[in-house]
Amino acid sequence: MSRRNAGPKARWRSGGRERQGAGAPSPLCAAGVSRYVAQQIVSIADYQNQDTLSRMTDDADLSDLLTLRLGYLVKHAYLQLAAFLGDALEPFGVHPRELGVLSVIAADGAERSQNELASAIGMDRTTMVAVIDDLEDRGLVERHRSPRDRRRNVVTLTEAGAACLRNAEQARAEAERAYLAPLDEDAAQALADTLRTLYEAHAGTHAGSARAHPVQGPGAAACALPAREAGGARGK
């Protein structure tokens, strides 16, 4: 076994043999050797007990710590609700995003093009084209010339699409009620109102635009400094 691939214990023993016959070490060297030995003993203990230490980790305490963070709560609440909605909509063959598109198409009877639908929902145009293509392939929507303006192509529901929307919307509402069941009616409404207020306050703000509001203070510099130093070290 080469020293390069040896574990910490083997390297420690090898290091001990290398120092034999070299004469009595100076006090400074002795102190250095002592520190080295102590470090290797700790390393060996950690190596031998890492599985035990990992089993001692209290996952519940870590979860409690993370639930103090708004981002963690919002993310996992969304994932939970998405699971409820996914199960509820599966019999109808649509995803929540597709159901949202169907809802907007039927919302007020107005004729809308693909681009107008994308703008209304906040979806990029490329994704909207893919969604409409899929819905059209399944016979739920159709593209055609607007009878009011022959220069425009619009998207409308088919009879099958209208029936799918009606039934899937009922399932969606039931799934949302099931998810909110731990809350009373007032608390559920307050949650929806609060989320709507936050959504409207930050509408049009992209996720990456946090750069426009950088964190100030010494903490930000302290977090950024190691990254810059690491980058400089890699460049050397």
Number of C-alpha atoms within 10 A of each C-alpha: 7 8 12 7 9 12 14 18 15 16 16 19 12 13 15 12 11 10 12 10 7 8 7 10 13 9 9 9 11 12 12 13 16 12 12 13 16 12 14 18 15 12 15 17 13 13 13 11 11 12 10 10 10 9 9 9 10 9 10 9 10 10 11 10 10 13 14 10 10 9 11 13 13 12 10 12 13 12 12 13 15 17 13 18 22 17 13 22 20 13 10 13 12 18 16 17 12 16 21 14 21 26 16 15 23 17 9 8 9 10 17 19 18 19 15 15 22 18 13 13 13 12 14 12 15 11 11 21 14 11 16 21 15 14 20 18 11 13 14 20 22 17 15 13 13 16 11 8 9 10 9 13 15 22 22 22 21 14 12 13 20 18 13 18 23 13 12 23 19 12 19 19 13 15 21 15 15 13 18 16 11 10 12 10 12 9 12 16 13 12 14 11 12 12 12 12 12 10 12 11 10 10 10 9 11 8 7 7 9 10 8 7 7 9 11 8 8 9 9 11 11 10 10 11 11 11 11 11 11 10 11 10 9 8 7 5
